[in-house]
Amino acid sequence: MGDGVPVITVDGPSGSGKGTVSRLLAERLGWHLLDSGALYRLVALAAETAGTALDDADGLAKLARSMDFEFDSRAGSEEIRLNGHNVTARLRMESSGEAASHVAALPAVREALIERQRSFARRPGLIADGRDMGSVVFPQAVLKLFLTASPGERAQRRHKQLKEKGIDVSLRGLSRDIARRDLRDENRRIAPLKPAHNARVIDSTSLSPEQVVELALTWLAEAGFGSSAT
């Protein structure tokens, strides 16, 4: 982790709004952004390309350490490349998220990605979006958020998001997938999905992303980073 670089972690399950909140915070503060979930999706995609099974922990860990990826947001919308190829659309598919959840349950893969995630911490600061950012990857973060929302609201949000991207999924099937992924993430042996001990837990069911961001900026100011939030 970059010495003295302030980090805000935004953790939570799928559909909690953490991705939108993280992007808005990065824009408001002018900080860097880490979408850690995309890294696990990249490992799963690299495994598919290489013919590596999703239960081959050693093979997946090797891919996690060696895969060549790039996040590019200079064009105003994020583009993710793997080995020089634009894979943004493929990473946003539900099948990619399901495969990533299996990959993320493997301790060897999580260990292989920790330092790669920490390398994103650069000045002026980092917004880290994920599931164990505050509890494992950035335990010294200046502010830790854990977003949640009712299961029905989370499924509706995810369904709307996918429809806007032109991905046709059933709401009922999506609800089942989210529940199954939650169960796996919450019960994995290494870095289970849960709030860090000093995280600010926010139920975003009835809150807009902008309202959550304003809460975060208020808490950031209270932590002594008010000048960065203006």
N, C-alpha and C positions, 0 to 999 in steps of 0.2 A: 504494500500500500504506500502511496506517495506520502512522504513525511510532511505532516502539517496540512495536508489537503483536506478541506472539509467535505464530508460525505453525508448525504441524506439517503436513508434506505426506505424503500416503499415495498413492503411485502404484503402478500395476501393471495387468496385463491383466484382461480379463473373467473372473470366477470365481476370482480370486486371494484374495478375501475382503476387499478393501480397503474396500468399502462398509460392511460389518458392523463392521470394526475402527474405521473412522472414526466411526461413530455411537456406538460404545461409548466411544471416547476422548472425544468431545464430551460425553457424559453424565458420565463420571468427572471430567472437569476443569471442567465447566460452561462450556465454550467454544462459540463459534459453529461451524456446520458449512457447508461449501461442497461440494456435489455438482456438480463441474464438468461431468461427463458429461451431467447433466440439461440444462445450458445448450445443449449441441450438439444434444441431442434436441429442445429447444424451438425452436431455429433450424430444424431439419428440419420440425417440425410447423407452424411459422409459414409456412414455404415452401409446404407442402402446402395450407394454408388460402388463401394469397395467390396460388397458381398459379405460384410461382417454381420454375424447374427446379433440380435439385440440382447442376448444373454451371454455374449462373449465379453466378459468384463475386461480382461487384459487387452483384447483387440480394440475395444471401444476406448479404453483409457489411452492407448497409443494414438488413436485417431484424435482424441481430445487434445493431446499435447502437440500434435504435428499439423493439424488441419490449417490450411491457409484461408483466412476469412477477412472480410473488410466491411465495416459499417460506414455508409456514406450518406450524409444528410444535407450535403451542400446544395442539392437541387430543390430543397424545400420539403421533400418527402424522403423518408429513409429508404435506402436501397442496401440490401445485404448481398454480398458476393461470397461464394465458396469456390476456391480454386479458379478465380477469375470469372465465374459465371453468376449472373443475377438469379438468385434463388428466392427473392422476397416473396413472391406469390406462393410458391410451394411451402414455405415455412409457415404461412398463415392458415394453411388448411388444417382442419380438425384432426385428420389422420397424422399429421406431423406432430401436433400437440400430444396425441395419445402415445406415439412412439417415444417422444421426448420424456414423458412421464415414466415410462419403463426404464429408459436410459438413466434418468436422474435418480432412480432408486439404487443405483450401483455405487457403493462407496469409492471404488477405484476411479470412476469417472468424475465424481464430485471432487475428489482429491486432485485429480489431474487438471481440473478447471479453476481451482481456487486462485492460483497465482495469475492466471490469464485474466480472471475477473478483476483482481486487485490492480492489475496494470492499467485499468481504465481510469484510476484515480489520478487526475492531473489538474493543475490549477486552471481556472479559479476554484473549481469544485466539481463534485460528481453527484448525480442522482442515480441511485442503483435500484433497479426494479427487479423484483424476483420473489422467491419464497423463503430463502434463508440468508438474505443480504444482511439483516441486522443481527441475527442470532449467530451466524458462522463467518461469513465472508468479511464483513466490516463491523466487528464488535465495538470499535471505538467511534462509530458514526456520531456526528453532533446532534442528529435528530433521526429517530427511528419511528416510522409509521407502519401500522398494520391495518390494512383496509379489509373490511368484510361487507357483506350485504346478504339479504335473504336469498335462499336458493332460487326461488322463483324469479326474483329481480335479476340475479346473476345470469340465469338462463336467457331471460328476455334480452338483456344487454348484449350477450354474446351472439344471440340469434340475429339481432339488428345489425351488429357489427359485420357479421359474415355476409348477410344479405346485401349490405352496402358495397361489399367487395365482390359481389357477383357470385358468391358461393351459396349454393342451395342446400340447406340442411333442415331437418324437421326439428321443431322445438322440443317435442317429446324425446326424440333420440338424443338431442343435445343435452337435455336435462339428465338423462341417464349417464351420458359420457362424463359430464361434470361431476356428478355424484361419485362415479367410479374412480375418477382421477383424484378427487378430494380424499376418498378413503385410502387410496394408495399413498398419496403424499403425506397425509397425517399420520400414517402408521409405519412409514419406512424407518428402518433402524438408524440410519444416519441422516442428520439434519431434517427431522420431520417438520411439516408445515405447522408452525405455531408462532405466536408473537414472541419477540425477544423480551427478556424480563423487564426491560425499561422502555418498551415501545409504547407509543400512543396509539391505542386501538380506536379506529373510527368505523362506525356502522354507516356506510354510505348509501343505504337503501333509499333514503329520502333526501339525500344531498346531491347537488350538482358537482361535477368535477371542480368547477371554479370555487365553490364553497369549501371544498376540501383543501384546495390550494391556499385559500386565504387563512384557514386554520393553521396549515403547515407554516406559512410565512410568519404568522403571529408567534408560533412556538419557536421558530428559528430565531426571531428577534429576541425572544426571552432567553435563548441560549447564547446570546452575545454576538449574533451575526446579522443584526438589524441593518447595518449599512450595506451588506451584500444583497439584501432583499428589496432594496429600493430601486 
